[in-house]
Amino acid sequence: MSSASKVETLSEVAPVAAEAANRPREAAIRVAVLAALGRPAQLLKVAVLPLWGSKFRVNVWTGESETGNRIPNSYFVTADEKGAILQSDPPLQKLY
């Protein structure tokens, strides 16, 4: 018996909740990028990678491609201590 609807398991949900608690700055950046960009179809994750100081790489991962997952949007952002985005290259704009 297979179900057509996807049910999130604890192992899929717990890491996101744990990261939000342990890394509130990265979680705030993730929320701000999705708020500015919109939610792409088949969104898998938004990876926020700390680089140095207040600089971060943000990759938006989707499962839209026939060949597998892809990164349709990638940004180099500067954020303050609370995760508010001060600058983005390329600029964030509504795409979805």
N, CA, C and O atoms as a CHARMM CRD file, in Angstrom:
* protein
*
  384
    1    1 MET  N      0.83800  -1.18600   0.00000 PROA 1      0.00000
    2    1 MET  CA     0.00000   0.00000   0.00000 PROA 1      0.00000
    3    1 MET  C      0.87600   1.24000   0.00000 PROA 1      0.00000
    4    1 MET  O      1.71100   1.42500   0.88500 PROA 1      0.00000
    5    2 SER  N      0.67900   2.08100  -0.99400 PROA 2      0.00000
    6    2 SER  CA     1.42800   3.33000  -1.01200 PROA 2      0.00000
    7    2 SER  C      0.46300   4.48800  -0.90400 PROA 2      0.00000
    8    2 SER  O     -0.67200   4.42100  -1.37500 PROA 2      0.00000
    9    3 SER  N      0.91700   5.51800  -0.29400 PROA 3      0.00000
   10    3 SER  CA     0.09300   6.69700  -0.09800 PROA 3      0.00000
   11    3 SER  C      0.54700   7.78600  -1.06000 PROA 3      0.00000
   12    3 SER  O      1.74500   7.98500  -1.25800 PROA 3      0.00000
   13    4 ALA  N     -0.40500   8.48800  -1.65500 PROA 4      0.00000
   14    4 ALA  CA    -0.06300   9.54200  -2.60700 PROA 4      0.00000
   15    4 ALA  C      0.42500  10.80000  -1.90700 PROA 4      0.00000
   16    4 ALA  O      1.14900  11.59900  -2.50200 PROA 4      0.00000
   17    5 SER  N      0.03600  10.98500  -0.64300 PROA 5      0.00000
   18    5 SER  CA     0.46700  12.18600   0.06500 PROA 5      0.00000
   19    5 SER  C      1.73000  11.90200   0.85800 PROA 5      0.00000
   20    5 SER  O      1.91400  10.80600   1.38800 PROA 5      0.00000
   21    6 LYS  N      2.60700  12.91400   0.93200 PROA 6      0.00000
   22    6 LYS  CA     3.86700  12.76300   1.64900 PROA 6      0.00000
   23    6 LYS  C      3.65200  13.17700   3.09400 PROA 6      0.00000
   24    6 LYS  O      3.06200  14.22100   3.37100 PROA 6      0.00000
   25    7 VAL  N      4.12400  12.36700   3.99400 PROA 7      0.00000
   26    7 VAL  CA     4.05300  12.66300   5.41200 PROA 7      0.00000
   27    7 VAL  C      5.47000  12.93400   5.89400 PROA 7      0.00000
   28    7 VAL  O      6.37000  12.11700   5.70100 PROA 7      0.00000
   29    8 GLU  N      5.66100  14.09800   6.52700 PROA 8      0.00000
   30    8 GLU  CA     6.98500  14.43000   7.04500 PROA 8      0.00000
   31    8 GLU  C      7.28900  13.55600   8.25600 PROA 8      0.00000
   32    8 GLU  O      6.45300  13.39700   9.14500 PROA 8      0.00000
   33    9 THR  N      8.46900  13.00400   8.28000 PROA 9      0.00000
   34    9 THR  CA     8.88900  12.21100   9.42300 PROA 9      0.00000
   35    9 THR  C      9.63900  13.10100  10.39600 PROA 9      0.00000
   36    9 THR  O     10.05800  14.20500  10.04900 PROA 9      0.00000
   37   10 LEU  N      9.80400  12.61400  11.61000 PROA 10     0.00000
   38   10 LEU  CA    10.51900  13.37900  12.62200 PROA 10     0.00000
   39   10 LEU  C     11.93900  13.67300  12.17900 PROA 10     0.00000
   40   10 LEU  O     12.46300  14.74800  12.46800 PROA 10     0.00000
   41   11 SER  N     12.57100  12.73900  11.48400 PROA 11     0.00000
   42   11 SER  CA    13.94800  12.95800  11.04000 PROA 11     0.00000
   43   11 SER  C     14.04600  14.07400  10.00700 PROA 11     0.00000
   44   11 SER  O     15.10600  14.68300   9.86800 PROA 11     0.00000
   45   12 GLU  N     12.96000  14.36000   9.27500 PROA 12     0.00000
   46   12 GLU  CA    12.96800  15.44900   8.29900 PROA 12     0.00000
   47   12 GLU  C     12.65800  16.78700   8.95200 PROA 12     0.00000
   48   12 GLU  O     13.16400  17.81800   8.50900 PROA 12     0.00000
   49   13 VAL  N     11.84100  16.79000   9.98900 PROA 13     0.00000
   50   13 VAL  CA    11.40200  18.03100  10.63000 PROA 13     0.00000
   51   13 VAL  C     12.36500  18.45900  11.73600 PROA 13     0.00000
   52   13 VAL  O     12.65000  19.64900  11.87000 PROA 13     0.00000
   53   14 ALA  N     12.86200  17.53200  12.51400 PROA 14     0.00000
   54   14 ALA  CA    13.70100  17.84500  13.67000 PROA 14     0.00000
   55   14 ALA  C     14.94900  18.64900  13.32200 PROA 14     0.00000
   56   14 ALA  O     15.25100  19.60400  14.03700 PROA 14     0.00000
   57   15 PRO  N     15.70300  18.31500  12.25000 PROA 15     0.00000
   58   15 PRO  CA    16.90300  19.11200  11.95800 PROA 15     0.00000
   59   15 PRO  C     16.59500  20.58500  11.69300 PROA 15     0.00000
   60   15 PRO  O     17.37600  21.45100  12.08600 PROA 15     0.00000
   61   16 VAL  N     15.48100  20.88500  11.03900 PROA 16     0.00000
   62   16 VAL  CA    15.11800  22.27600  10.75400 PROA 16     0.00000
   63   16 VAL  C     14.79500  23.00300  12.04800 PROA 16     0.00000
   64   16 VAL  O     15.24800  24.12800  12.26100 PROA 16     0.00000
   65   17 ALA  N     14.00600  22.35900  12.92200 PROA 17     0.00000
   66   17 ALA  CA    13.66000  22.96900  14.20300 PROA 17     0.00000
   67   17 ALA  C     14.90100  23.13700  15.07500 PROA 17     0.00000
   68   17 ALA  O     15.05400  24.16000  15.74300 PROA 17     0.00000
   69   18 ALA  N     15.78100  22.15100  15.07400 PROA 18     0.00000
   70   18 ALA  CA    17.00500  22.22900  15.86800 PROA 18     0.00000
   71   18 ALA  C     17.91000  23.34300  15.36700 PROA 18     0.00000
   72   18 ALA  O     18.51100  24.06200  16.16500 PROA 18     0.00000
   73   19 GLU  N     18.01300  23.49100  14.04500 PROA 19     0.00000
   74   19 GLU  CA    18.86000  24.55600  13.49900 PROA 19     0.00000
   75   19 GLU  C     18.31200  25.92000  13.87900 PROA 19     0.00000
   76   19 GLU  O     19.08100  26.82000  14.21600 PROA 19     0.00000
   77   20 ALA  N     16.98800  26.09100  13.83000 PROA 20     0.00000
   78   20 ALA  CA    16.38600  27.37200  14.18200 PROA 20     0.00000
   79   20 ALA  C     16.71400  27.73900  15.62500 PROA 20     0.00000
   80   20 ALA  O     16.94000  28.90800  15.93700 PROA 20     0.00000
   81   21 ALA  N     16.73800  26.73500  16.50500 PROA 21     0.00000
   82   21 ALA  CA    17.05300  26.98900  17.90400 PROA 21     0.00000
   83   21 ALA  C     18.54200  27.24300  18.10800 PROA 21     0.00000
   84   21 ALA  O     18.91700  28.11200  18.89600 PROA 21     0.00000
   85   22 ASN  N     19.39200  26.49700  17.41000 PROA 22     0.00000
   86   22 ASN  CA    20.83900  26.60300  17.59100 PROA 22     0.00000
   87   22 ASN  C     21.48100  27.68500  16.74000 PROA 22     0.00000
   88   22 ASN  O     22.53300  28.20900  17.10400 PROA 22     0.00000
   89   23 ARG  N     20.87100  28.02800  15.61800 PROA 23     0.00000
   90   23 ARG  CA    21.42800  29.01500  14.69600 PROA 23     0.00000
   91   23 ARG  C     20.33400  30.00600  14.27600 PROA 23     0.00000
   92   23 ARG  O     19.89100  29.99400  13.12800 PROA 23     0.00000
   93   24 PRO  N     19.90600  30.85600  15.20200 PROA 24     0.00000
   94   24 PRO  CA    18.80200  31.76900  14.88100 PROA 24     0.00000
   95   24 PRO  C     19.13800  32.76400  13.76800 PROA 24     0.00000
   96   24 PRO  O     18.25100  33.17700  13.02100 PROA 24     0.00000
   97   25 ARG  N     20.40600  33.14900  13.65300 PROA 25     0.00000
   98   25 ARG  CA    20.79900  34.09100  12.59500 PROA 25     0.00000
   99   25 ARG  C     20.57800  33.47200  11.22000 PROA 25     0.00000
  100   25 ARG  O     19.99700  34.10800  10.34100 PROA 25     0.00000
  101   26 GLU  N     21.04500  32.21400  11.02300 PROA 26     0.00000
  102   26 GLU  CA    20.86900  31.52900   9.74800 PROA 26     0.00000
  103   26 GLU  C     19.39100  31.27800   9.45800 PROA 26     0.00000
  104   26 GLU  O     18.95500  31.39000   8.31300 PROA 26     0.00000
  105   27 ALA  N     18.62400  30.94100  10.48900 PROA 27     0.00000
  106   27 ALA  CA    17.18600  30.71700  10.31400 PROA 27     0.00000
  107   27 ALA  C     16.49100  32.00700   9.86800 PROA 27     0.00000
  108   27 ALA  O     15.61100  31.97000   9.00800 PROA 27     0.00000
  109   28 ALA  N     16.87700  33.14200  10.44500 PROA 28     0.00000
  110   28 ALA  CA    16.28500  34.43100  10.05700 PROA 28     0.00000
  111   28 ALA  C     16.64200  34.78900   8.61900 PROA 28     0.00000
  112   28 ALA  O     15.80800  35.33000   7.89300 PROA 28     0.00000
  113   29 ILE  N     17.86400  34.49800   8.20000 PROA 29     0.00000
  114   29 ILE  CA    18.28100  34.75800   6.81800 PROA 29     0.00000
  115   29 ILE  C     17.45000  33.90700   5.86500 PROA 29     0.00000
  116   29 ILE  O     16.97700  34.40000   4.84100 PROA 29     0.00000
  117   30 ARG  N     17.27000  32.62600   6.20100 PROA 30     0.00000
  118   30 ARG  CA    16.47400  31.71000   5.37300 PROA 30     0.00000
  119   30 ARG  C     15.04700  32.25000   5.19000 PROA 30     0.00000
  120   30 ARG  O     14.52300  32.27000   4.07600 PROA 30     0.00000
  121   31 VAL  N     14.43300  32.67900   6.27700 PROA 31     0.00000
  122   31 VAL  CA    13.06800  33.21200   6.22900 PROA 31     0.00000
  123   31 VAL  C     13.02100  34.48300   5.37500 PROA 31     0.00000
  124   31 VAL  O     12.10200  34.65900   4.57500 PROA 31     0.00000
  125   32 ALA  N     14.00100  35.35900   5.54100 PROA 32     0.00000
  126   32 ALA  CA    14.01900  36.61800   4.78500 PROA 32     0.00000
  127   32 ALA  C     14.20300  36.37500   3.28800 PROA 32     0.00000
  128   32 ALA  O     13.57400  37.04800   2.47100 PROA 32     0.00000
  129   33 VAL  N     15.06000  35.41700   2.92100 PROA 33     0.00000
  130   33 VAL  CA    15.26700  35.11800   1.49900 PROA 33     0.00000
  131   33 VAL  C     13.98300  34.57900   0.88400 PROA 33     0.00000
  132   33 VAL  O     13.59100  35.01000  -0.20000 PROA 33     0.00000
  133   34 LEU  N     13.32400  33.64200   1.55900 PROA 34     0.00000
  134   34 LEU  CA    12.07200  33.10000   1.01800 PROA 34     0.00000
  135   34 LEU  C     10.97100  34.14900   0.96600 PROA 34     0.00000
  136   34 LEU  O     10.15200  34.13900   0.04700 PROA 34     0.00000
  137   35 ALA  N     10.93800  35.05400   1.94100 PROA 35     0.00000
  138   35 ALA  CA     9.93000  36.12400   1.92900 PROA 35     0.00000
  139   35 ALA  C     10.14100  37.04500   0.73000 PROA 35     0.00000
  140   35 ALA  O      9.17200  37.46900   0.10000 PROA 35     0.00000
  141   36 ALA  N     11.39100  37.35900   0.41100 PROA 36     0.00000
  142   36 ALA  CA    11.68800  38.24500  -0.71900 PROA 36     0.00000
  143   36 ALA  C     11.53700  37.53300  -2.05900 PROA 36     0.00000
  144   36 ALA  O     11.03300  38.11400  -3.02000 PROA 36     0.00000
  145   37 LEU  N     11.96800  36.29500  -2.12400 PROA 37     0.00000
  146   37 LEU  CA    11.99600  35.53100  -3.36600 PROA 37     0.00000
  147   37 LEU  C     10.64300  34.91600  -3.71800 PROA 37     0.00000
  148   37 LEU  O     10.26600  34.85500  -4.88900 PROA 37     0.00000
  149   38 GLY  N      9.92300  34.46400  -2.70600 PROA 38     0.00000
  150   38 GLY  CA     8.72600  33.66200  -2.91200 PROA 38     0.00000
  151   38 GLY  C      9.11200  32.20100  -2.75300 PROA 38     0.00000
  152   38 GLY  O     10.28300  31.88000  -2.55200 PROA 38     0.00000
  153   39 ARG  N      8.12700  31.31700  -2.84300 PROA 39     0.00000
  154   39 ARG  CA     8.40000  29.88900  -2.65900 PROA 39     0.00000
  155   39 ARG  C      8.43100  29.18400  -4.00400 PROA 39     0.00000
  156   39 ARG  O      7.39400  29.05300  -4.65500 PROA 39     0.00000
  157   40 PRO  N      9.61000  28.72400  -4.43700 PROA 40     0.00000
  158   40 PRO  CA     9.70100  28.03000  -5.72500 PROA 40     0.00000
  159   40 PRO  C      8.97100  26.68500  -5.68700 PROA 40     0.00000
  160   40 PRO  O      8.81400  26.07900  -4.62800 PROA 40     0.00000
  161   41 ALA  N      8.53200  26.23500  -6.85700 PROA 41     0.00000
  162   41 ALA  CA     7.90000  24.92400  -6.95600 PROA 41     0.00000
  163   41 ALA  C      8.91600  23.86100  -6.56600 PROA 41     0.00000
  164   41 ALA  O     10.09700  23.97600  -6.89400 PROA 41     0.00000
  165   42 GLN  N      8.47500  22.86000  -5.88900 PROA 42     0.00000
  166   42 GLN  CA     9.30100  21.71600  -5.47800 PROA 42     0.00000
  167   42 GLN  C     10.52200  22.13800  -4.65200 PROA 42     0.00000
  168   42 GLN  O     11.61300  21.59200  -4.81800 PROA 42     0.00000
  169   43 LEU  N     10.32300  23.11200  -3.76600 PROA 43     0.00000
  170   43 LEU  CA    11.40300  23.55800  -2.88300 PROA 43     0.00000
  171   43 LEU  C     11.86000  22.39800  -2.00000 PROA 43     0.00000
  172   43 LEU  O     11.04100  21.74200  -1.35600 PROA 43     0.00000
  173   44 LEU  N     13.15600  22.15300  -1.97400 PROA 44     0.00000
  174   44 LEU  CA    13.72700  21.12100  -1.10300 PROA 44     0.00000
  175   44 LEU  C     14.29100  21.73000   0.17100 PROA 44     0.00000
  176   44 LEU  O     13.97800  21.28500   1.27500 PROA 44     0.00000
  177   45 LYS  N     15.12900  22.75400   0.00900 PROA 45     0.00000
  178   45 LYS  CA    15.71800  23.41200   1.17000 PROA 45     0.00000
  179   45 LYS  C     16.33900  24.73400   0.76100 PROA 45     0.00000
  180   45 LYS  O     16.57100  24.99400  -0.42000 PROA 45     0.00000
  181   46 VAL  N     16.60100  25.55700   1.75300 PROA 46     0.00000
  182   46 VAL  CA    17.35800  26.79000   1.57500 PROA 46     0.00000
  183   46 VAL  C     18.57300  26.65500   2.48200 PROA 46     0.00000
  184   46 VAL  O     18.45200  26.71400   3.70500 PROA 46     0.00000
  185   47 ALA  N     19.74500  26.47200   1.87600 PROA 47     0.00000
  186   47 ALA  CA    20.98100  26.29100   2.62900 PROA 47     0.00000
  187   47 ALA  C     21.63200  27.64500   2.87000 PROA 47     0.00000
  188   47 ALA  O     21.90400  28.39200   1.93000 PROA 47     0.00000
  189   48 VAL  N     21.88000  27.95500   4.13800 PROA 48     0.00000
  190   48 VAL  CA    22.55800  29.19800   4.51800 PROA 48     0.00000
  191   48 VAL  C     23.92800  28.80300   5.05700 PROA 48     0.00000
  192   48 VAL  O     24.04200  28.18400   6.11500 PROA 48     0.00000
  193   49 LEU  N     24.95400  29.17200   4.31300 PROA 49     0.00000
  194   49 LEU  CA    26.31500  28.77200   4.65300 PROA 49     0.00000
  195   49 LEU  C     27.12100  29.96700   5.15000 PROA 49     0.00000
  196   49 LEU  O     27.38100  30.89000   4.37900 PROA 49     0.00000
  197   50 PRO  N     27.52400  29.97000   6.42600 PROA 50     0.00000
  198   50 PRO  CA    28.34800  31.07300   6.93600 PROA 50     0.00000
  199   50 PRO  C     29.71200  31.07400   6.25300 PROA 50     0.00000
  200   50 PRO  O     30.33000  30.02000   6.09900 PROA 50     0.00000
  201   51 LEU  N     30.17800  32.23600   5.84700 PROA 51     0.00000
  202   51 LEU  CA    31.48100  32.36000   5.20200 PROA 51     0.00000
  203   51 LEU  C     32.46700  33.01100   6.16300 PROA 51     0.00000
  204   51 LEU  O     33.29100  32.31600   6.75700 PROA 51     0.00000
  205   52 TRP  N     32.40200  34.32000   6.32700 PROA 52     0.00000
  206   52 TRP  CA    33.24600  35.01600   7.28600 PROA 52     0.00000
  207   52 TRP  C     32.49300  36.25000   7.74600 PROA 52     0.00000
  208   52 TRP  O     31.73700  36.84600   6.97900 PROA 52     0.00000
  209   53 GLY  N     32.69800  36.62700   8.98700 PROA 53     0.00000
  210   53 GLY  CA    32.04000  37.80300   9.53300 PROA 53     0.00000
  211   53 GLY  C     30.54000  37.76800   9.33000 PROA 53     0.00000
  212   53 GLY  O     29.85400  36.86200   9.80300 PROA 53     0.00000
  213   54 SER  N     30.04700  38.75400   8.62900 PROA 54     0.00000
  214   54 SER  CA    28.60500  38.86500   8.39200 PROA 54     0.00000
  215   54 SER  C     28.21600  38.41400   6.98100 PROA 54     0.00000
  216   54 SER  O     27.13500  38.75200   6.49900 PROA 54     0.00000
  217   55 LYS  N     29.09100  37.65500   6.32100 PROA 55     0.00000
  218   55 LYS  CA    28.86200  37.20100   4.93400 PROA 55     0.00000
  219   55 LYS  C     28.35600  35.75700   4.92000 PROA 55     0.00000
  220   55 LYS  O     28.83500  34.91100   5.67500 PROA 55     0.00000
  221   56 PHE  N     27.37100  35.49000   4.04000 PROA 56     0.00000
  222   56 PHE  CA    26.77300  34.16700   3.91700 PROA 56     0.00000
  223   56 PHE  C     26.50400  33.84600   2.45300 PROA 56     0.00000
  224   56 PHE  O     26.24700  34.74400   1.65200 PROA 56     0.00000
  225   57 ARG  N     26.56400  32.57300   2.10900 PROA 57     0.00000
  226   57 ARG  CA    26.12400  32.07200   0.80800 PROA 57     0.00000
  227   57 ARG  C     24.77800  31.41300   1.05900 PROA 57     0.00000
  228   57 ARG  O     24.64500  30.58900   1.96300 PROA 57     0.00000
  229   58 VAL  N     23.77800  31.77400   0.25900 PROA 58     0.00000
  230   58 VAL  CA    22.44500  31.18600   0.38000 PROA 58     0.00000
  231   58 VAL  C     22.11300  30.48400  -0.93200 PROA 58     0.00000
  232   58 VAL  O     22.07300  31.11800  -1.98600 PROA 58     0.00000
  233   59 ASN  N     21.87700  29.18900  -0.86900 PROA 59     0.00000
  234   59 ASN  CA    21.50500  28.39300  -2.04000 PROA 59     0.00000
  235   59 ASN  C     20.08700  27.86100  -1.86800 PROA 59     0.00000
  236   59 ASN  O     19.76400  27.24500  -0.85200 PROA 59     0.00000
  237   60 VAL  N     19.24800  28.10200  -2.86800 PROA 60     0.00000
  238   60 VAL  CA    17.87600  27.60800  -2.85900 PROA 60     0.00000
  239   60 VAL  C     17.85100  26.33700  -3.69900 PROA 60     0.00000
  240   60 VAL  O     18.10700  26.38600  -4.90200 PROA 60     0.00000
  241   61 TRP  N     17.54500  25.19800  -3.07600 PROA 61     0.00000
  242   61 TRP  CA    17.53800  23.89400  -3.73600 PROA 61     0.00000
  243   61 TRP  C     16.12100  23.49000  -4.10400 PROA 61     0.00000
  244   61 TRP  O     15.20900  23.59700  -3.28400 PROA 61     0.00000
  245   62 THR  N     15.93300  23.02400  -5.34400 PROA 62     0.00000
  246   62 THR  CA    14.63100  22.49900  -5.77400 PROA 62     0.00000
  247   62 THR  C     14.83300  21.12800  -6.41400 PROA 62     0.00000
  248   62 THR  O     15.95700  20.71300  -6.69600 PROA 62     0.00000
  249   63 GLY  N     13.73200  20.44600  -6.63300 PROA 63     0.00000
  250   63 GLY  CA    13.76900  19.14300  -7.28000 PROA 63     0.00000
  251   63 GLY  C     13.09800  19.18400  -8.62700 PROA 63     0.00000
  252   63 GLY  O     12.48300  18.19900  -9.03400 PROA 63     0.00000
  253   64 GLU  N     13.19800  20.31300  -9.34800 PROA 64     0.00000
  254   64 GLU  CA    12.48000  20.52800 -10.60100 PROA 64     0.00000
  255   64 GLU  C     13.08200  19.83900 -11.81400 PROA 64     0.00000
  256   64 GLU  O     12.38100  19.65500 -12.80900 PROA 64     0.00000
  257   65 SER  N     14.31500  19.46300 -11.77400 PROA 65     0.00000
  258   65 SER  CA    15.00400  18.95500 -12.95000 PROA 65     0.00000
  259   65 SER  C     14.78000  17.46600 -13.14500 PROA 65     0.00000
  260   65 SER  O     14.63800  16.72100 -12.17600 PROA 65     0.00000
  261   66 GLU  N     14.74700  17.02800 -14.40900 PROA 66     0.00000
  262   66 GLU  CA    14.62500  15.60300 -14.70300 PROA 66     0.00000
  263   66 GLU  C     15.86900  14.85000 -14.24600 PROA 66     0.00000
  264   66 GLU  O     15.80500  13.65400 -13.96300 PROA 66     0.00000
  265   67 THR  N     16.98900  15.54000 -14.17500 PROA 67     0.00000
  266   67 THR  CA    18.24600  14.89800 -13.80700 PROA 67     0.00000
  267   67 THR  C     18.49900  14.92300 -12.30100 PROA 67     0.00000
  268   67 THR  O     19.51300  14.39700 -11.84200 PROA 67     0.00000
  269   68 GLY  N     17.61400  15.51500 -11.54100 PROA 68     0.00000
  270   68 GLY  CA    17.78900  15.54000 -10.09000 PROA 68     0.00000
  271   68 GLY  C     17.59400  16.92400  -9.51100 PROA 68     0.00000
  272   68 GLY  O     16.93700  17.77500 -10.10900 PROA 68     0.00000
  273   69 ASN  N     18.16600  17.13800  -8.35400 PROA 69     0.00000
  274   69 ASN  CA    18.03900  18.41700  -7.66100 PROA 69     0.00000
  275   69 ASN  C     18.91700  19.46900  -8.32500 PROA 69     0.00000
  276   69 ASN  O     19.92400  19.16400  -8.96300 PROA 69     0.00000
  277   70 ARG  N     18.49100  20.73100  -8.14800 PROA 70     0.00000
  278   70 ARG  CA    19.28900  21.82200  -8.70700 PROA 70     0.00000
  279   70 ARG  C     19.18200  23.05900  -7.82500 PROA 70     0.00000
  280   70 ARG  O     18.33300  23.13000  -6.93600 PROA 70     0.00000
  281   71 ILE  N     20.04600  24.02700  -8.08000 PROA 71     0.00000
  282   71 ILE  CA    20.06800  25.29900  -7.35000 PROA 71     0.00000
  283   71 ILE  C     19.68600  26.40000  -8.34000 PROA 71     0.00000
  284   71 ILE  O     20.56000  26.93100  -9.02600 PROA 71     0.00000
  285   72 PRO  N     18.40000  26.75300  -8.43100 PROA 72     0.00000
  286   72 PRO  CA    18.00000  27.79400  -9.37900 PROA 72     0.00000
  287   72 PRO  C     18.34200  29.20700  -8.91400 PROA 72     0.00000
  288   72 PRO  O     18.41400  30.13100  -9.72400 PROA 72     0.00000
  289   73 ASN  N     18.55300  29.37400  -7.59500 PROA 73     0.00000
  290   73 ASN  CA    18.84800  30.69600  -7.05200 PROA 73     0.00000
  291   73 ASN  C     19.96400  30.58800  -6.02800 PROA 73     0.00000
  292   73 ASN  O     19.92400  29.73300  -5.14400 PROA 73     0.00000
  293   74 SER  N     20.95800  31.45500  -6.14800 PROA 74     0.00000
  294   74 SER  CA    22.08000  31.47600  -5.21600 PROA 74     0.00000
  295   74 SER  C     22.44900  32.93500  -4.95700 PROA 74     0.00000
  296   74 SER  O     22.51700  33.74400  -5.88300 PROA 74     0.00000
  297   75 TYR  N     22.68600  33.25800  -3.68900 PROA 75     0.00000
  298   75 TYR  CA    22.94300  34.64600  -3.30000 PROA 75     0.00000
  299   75 TYR  C     24.13500  34.72100  -2.35100 PROA 75     0.00000
  300   75 TYR  O     24.37100  33.80700  -1.56100 PROA 75     0.00000
  301   76 PHE  N     24.87100  35.80500  -2.43600 PROA 76     0.00000
  302   76 PHE  CA    25.91900  36.15800  -1.49300 PROA 76     0.00000
  303   76 PHE  C     25.33900  37.30400  -0.68300 PROA 76     0.00000
  304   76 PHE  O     25.13000  38.39300  -1.21900 PROA 76     0.00000
  305   77 VAL  N     25.07300  37.07800   0.60600 PROA 77     0.00000
  306   77 VAL  CA    24.39600  38.10100   1.40200 PROA 77     0.00000
  307   77 VAL  C     25.25100  38.56000   2.58000 PROA 77     0.00000
  308   77 VAL  O     26.10600  37.83700   3.09000 PROA 77     0.00000
  309   78 THR  N     24.97500  39.79500   2.98300 PROA 78     0.00000
  310   78 THR  CA    25.52300  40.36300   4.20400 PROA 78     0.00000
  311   78 THR  C     24.34300  40.54500   5.14300 PROA 78     0.00000
  312   78 THR  O     23.31500  41.09400   4.74600 PROA 78     0.00000
  313   79 ALA  N     24.47700  40.08500   6.39800 PROA 79     0.00000
  314   79 ALA  CA    23.37900  40.16500   7.35700 PROA 79     0.00000
  315   79 ALA  C     23.88000  40.69900   8.69100 PROA 79     0.00000
  316   79 ALA  O     25.04600  40.53100   9.04700 PROA 79     0.00000
  317   80 ASP  N     22.97000  41.35000   9.42500 PROA 80     0.00000
  318   80 ASP  CA    23.34900  41.83800  10.75500 PROA 80     0.00000
  319   80 ASP  C     23.28900  40.68900  11.77000 PROA 80     0.00000
  320   80 ASP  O     23.04500  39.54200  11.39800 PROA 80     0.00000
  321   81 GLU  N     23.51000  40.99900  13.04300 PROA 81     0.00000
  322   81 GLU  CA    23.59000  39.97100  14.08100 PROA 81     0.00000
  323   81 GLU  C     22.29200  39.19600  14.26000 PROA 81     0.00000
  324   81 GLU  O     22.30900  38.04800  14.70300 PROA 81     0.00000
  325   82 LYS  N     21.16200  39.82300  13.91500 PROA 82     0.00000
  326   82 LYS  CA    19.86400  39.15600  14.06000 PROA 82     0.00000
  327   82 LYS  C     19.42600  38.43200  12.79400 PROA 82     0.00000
  328   82 LYS  O     18.40000  37.75100  12.79600 PROA 82     0.00000
  329   83 GLY  N     20.18900  38.57000  11.71200 PROA 83     0.00000
  330   83 GLY  CA    19.86400  37.88600  10.47100 PROA 83     0.00000
  331   83 GLY  C     19.13100  38.73500   9.45400 PROA 83     0.00000
  332   83 GLY  O     18.72800  38.22300   8.41000 PROA 83     0.00000
  333   84 ALA  N     18.94400  40.03000   9.72800 PROA 84     0.00000
  334   84 ALA  CA    18.32500  40.91700   8.74600 PROA 84     0.00000
  335   84 ALA  C     19.30800  41.12100   7.59000 PROA 84     0.00000
  336   84 ALA  O     20.47900  41.42800   7.81300 PROA 84     0.00000
  337   85 ILE  N     18.83500  40.95300   6.37500 PROA 85     0.00000
  338   85 ILE  CA    19.70100  41.06500   5.20200 PROA 85     0.00000
  339   85 ILE  C     19.96900  42.53300   4.89700 PROA 85     0.00000
  340   85 ILE  O     19.04300  43.31600   4.68600 PROA 85     0.00000
  341   86 LEU  N     21.24600  42.89200   4.87700 PROA 86     0.00000
  342   86 LEU  CA    21.65700  44.26500   4.59900 PROA 86     0.00000
  343   86 LEU  C     21.98700  44.46200   3.12800 PROA 86     0.00000
  344   86 LEU  O     21.77700  45.54300   2.57700 PROA 86     0.00000
  345   87 GLN  N     22.50800  43.40900   2.48900 PROA 87     0.00000
  346   87 GLN  CA    22.90500  43.48800   1.08500 PROA 87     0.00000
  347   87 GLN  C     22.85900  42.09200   0.48600 PROA 87     0.00000
  348   87 GLN  O     23.09500  41.10100   1.17700 PROA 87     0.00000
  349   88 SER  N     22.55300  42.02000  -0.81100 PROA 88     0.00000
  350   88 SER  CA    22.51700  40.74400  -1.50700 PROA 88     0.00000
  351   88 SER  C     23.04900  40.91000  -2.92000 PROA 88     0.00000
  352   88 SER  O     22.76200  41.90000  -3.59300 PROA 88     0.00000
  353   89 ASP  N     23.83100  39.92500  -3.36300 PROA 89     0.00000
  354   89 ASP  CA    24.34700  39.91600  -4.73400 PROA 89     0.00000
  355   89 ASP  C     24.10200  38.53000  -5.31200 PROA 89     0.00000
  356   89 ASP  O     24.68900  37.56400  -4.82500 PROA 89     0.00000
  357   90 PRO  N     23.26500  38.39400  -6.32400 PROA 90     0.00000
  358   90 PRO  CA    22.45500  39.42600  -6.96400 PROA 90     0.00000
  359   90 PRO  C     21.35900  39.91600  -6.00700 PROA 90     0.00000
  360   90 PRO  O     21.07100  39.26100  -5.00600 PROA 90     0.00000
  361   91 PRO  N     20.75200  41.06500  -6.31500 PROA 91     0.00000
  362   91 PRO  CA    19.70100  41.59300  -5.46600 PROA 91     0.00000
  363   91 PRO  C     18.52300  40.61400  -5.37000 PROA 91     0.00000
  364   91 PRO  O     18.15500  39.96200  -6.34700 PROA 91     0.00000
  365   92 LEU  N     17.94600  40.53300  -4.17300 PROA 92     0.00000
  366   92 LEU  CA    16.75900  39.69300  -3.97100 PROA 92     0.00000
  367   92 LEU  C     15.55500  40.36900  -4.61200 PROA 92     0.00000
  368   92 LEU  O     15.33000  41.56500  -4.43100 PROA 92     0.00000
  369   93 GLN  N     14.79300  39.59700  -5.35500 PROA 93     0.00000
  370   93 GLN  CA    13.56300  40.10700  -5.95200 PROA 93     0.00000
  371   93 GLN  C     12.53500  38.98600  -6.03200 PROA 93     0.00000
  372   93 GLN  O     12.89000  37.80800  -6.05800 PROA 93     0.00000
  373   94 LYS  N     11.27400  39.35600  -6.06900 PROA 94     0.00000
  374   94 LYS  CA    10.18900  38.37100  -6.12200 PROA 94     0.00000
  375   94 LYS  C     10.23800  37.63300  -7.45400 PROA 94     0.00000
  376   94 LYS  O     10.11800  38.25200  -8.51200 PROA 94     0.00000
  377   95 LEU  N     10.41200  36.32000  -7.41100 PROA 95     0.00000
  378   95 LEU  CA    10.46200  35.50000  -8.62400 PROA 95     0.00000
  379   95 LEU  C      9.35700  34.46400  -8.66000 PROA 95     0.00000
  380   95 LEU  O      9.02400  33.94900  -9.72700 PROA 95     0.00000
  381   96 TYR  N      8.77700  34.14900  -7.49400 PROA 96     0.00000
  382   96 TYR  CA     7.77300  33.08600  -7.44400 PROA 96     0.00000
  383   96 TYR  C      6.51300  33.56900  -6.76400 PROA 96     0.00000
  384   96 TYR  O      5.55400  32.81000  -6.63000 PROA 96     0.00000
